[in-house]
Structure formats: structure tokens, C-alpha cells
Amino acid sequence: MRNDTPTGPPRDRYRSHAAPNDSKELEMTEPSTHDLATRDPSTRDPATDPSTHDPSAQDVGDWYDRFGDLYALTMGDSMHLGMWAGGTREAIGGLTADAMWKELTQAQDAWTDTLIEEVGLLPGQQMLDVGCGTGRPTVRIAERSGGSVLGVTVSGAQTQAGRVRATRAGLSERVTFTRADAMDLPQPSESFDAAWAIESFAHFSDRPAAIREVWRVLRPGGRFVLADCYEAVPFTQEELGLFRAAFALSRLPVEAANYSDMLKEAGFTIRNSRDMSSEFKPTYDLIPSLFAARRNQIAELVGREAMAQLDAIYPRILTLCRDKMGYVMVSAEKGQ
């Protein structure tokens, strides 16, 4: 069974429930949102307020376990940004919510396919997906390459969703998922021929540690493709707080070159680097329309109070992403 593009969000197909067999089972709770749009910064407690510090791995896992269904409604089936050739959308107005969701998923698949080509995984090789989400790109590269892929995530819900997806694709023997912290991987050294990280490094509070871990688990000659965001225009402290609390993200690098610098410091050789900012801009125009079209479903999911707060902060966050955030892909190799 192939992982074909569905026509609607995976609310029944890949529900965000924590995996019952994981060592740290996380129970779904009613979603809530910090009222970042109106709260007085002087009243924030640094010990408990997520807007004041970078998230821990546990914070990120908890966030996805709680808000995964919201993400599924508004962020396509791959849970990463989409790529449009030339940075423009062919269809603009008059689309249904399902049509917009499908368009976003297809744009995500286009970017995944570009990364599949960049990684160059071969039949029989082993690959690590660092921060795999619910596993659509993980399954897709296994289908296209004939290789075996392990997806790691700090979310129990995502781990379970990935396993369901691999089983439905008939690939559970070659595509597996486990719960692990990318900054402290449990996998043995020199276990993989390749690795990628698609927009997971934005969450990591210690990116150099995560890169060192990828270096450690790669075999000599192993390839690593990192695709993620950076601050093209510096965030204000208020914007940084909003960004951290709303998406459990850490402070982004302030330049695209910072990712290459971290990779080189860990011992990687840079093979390729591409700034993809313009190709991803349509994502930030499409998501608000999708959010508006699915507003009733979202309100039913999160509740009236959280919906009011989402109405206040979601447009601000997407405008921030569109106007101040860049996107880069860096391909690197571990020496022989």
C-alpha cells in the first residue's frame, strides 16, 4: 500500500494519542494556549513561562502530544513547510479546506522529494530521520530508495502515528520509529549511512550537541542533510517569546551560515548549501486561509477560550514567519 496523498487531514488515520508501549507514556490533555497577546511581560515567571527560555526535549514532546491534532488540521500531512517552484502558487482563491490541505501536502512532498535526491539513500542502506514527526517523509524515502529508515521523535503520539503509517504502507520491516532525544541518541556509533533533519533543529536547545550525535551515529562517508529556518531579520524579545511559547521552539540561528558553521565544527564537510526562503513563502499565505476555513473544527478541538487566544496570536506568528524567517538546506558528509 503506497503512501498516496490523502484528500483531508489525518484526524482518524493518525490520531495524536501517546503510544501505550513507550517507556514514558504521555496522556493527552485538553489543549491550552498562553495568552501571549495581552499578558504583561513583568508578570511572567521564568521558571514556568515557556516564552522566557528554550524548551527541553520533554517540553517539545509534551507540546506535540497535546497539539498534534491542531497541527494536522492546519499544517498538511508532513508537518513541515512546503516548497513551490518559483515561490508562487498557481491556485489562490476559491479553494475548499480539503483542497488547500492537499495543496500544502503536495508542496511538502515536493520538498521531501528534493531532499530524497540530496540524501541519495541506496537500497539496503540505513538512515536516521532526526525529528521524524508523524512519519510521512520517513515512509516516503523508504519507498523511493529501498533503504531502511529509523525515525526518532520525543513525542509518544508521533511515535505511535509513525508506526501506524509504516504498517499501512506495508513497510513496517524497513521503517521503524522510536522515542529518543536527538541531543542524546541511544543508537550505537556508526550505525547509519545517512541522516536528515527536516525542521527539527528549530526545537533543539543545544544544536551543536545534536549535530555531534548525528556525526557519532553516522558511518564514515555518511551523509547528513539539515533543512531548517533562521532569523533573516532579527526577532524582538517579544517576538522571540511568542515564537518559543506558541511552537515550543528555541531561538533560531541569526544567519543561514550558522548551520554550516556548526556542522564544520563537528567535523563534517559541507557538500551543498541552498537558501530556499523564497520557495517557502507561499506556506505562510496558505496556512492562514486553511486556519480560517477550518476554524469551526479547530474550535471544537481546542475549546472556546483557547480558540480566542489562537485568533489573537496565530496571525501574528504567521506574519512573523513570513516577514522575518529564512530557510536553508545544508548537505554535509562525514569523512572516511
Buried (B, 14 or more C-beta within 10 A) or exposed (E): EEBEBBEBBBEEBBBBBBBEEBEEEBEBEEBEBBBBBEBEEEEBEEEEBBBBBBBBBEBBBBBBBBBBBBBBBBBBBBBBBBBBEEEEBEEEEEBEBBBBBBBBBBBBBBBBBBBBEBBBBEEEBBBBBBBBBBBBBBBBBBBEBEBBBBBBBBBBBBBBBBBBBBEBBBBBEBBBBBBBBBBEBEBEEEBBBBBBBBBBBBBBBBBBBBBBBBBBBBBEEBBBBBBBBBBBEEBEEEBBBBBBBBBBBBBBBEBBBBBBBBBBEBEBEBEEBBBBBEBBBBBBEBBBBBBBBBBEBBBEBBBEEBBBBBBBBBBBBBEBBBEBBBBBBBBBBBEE
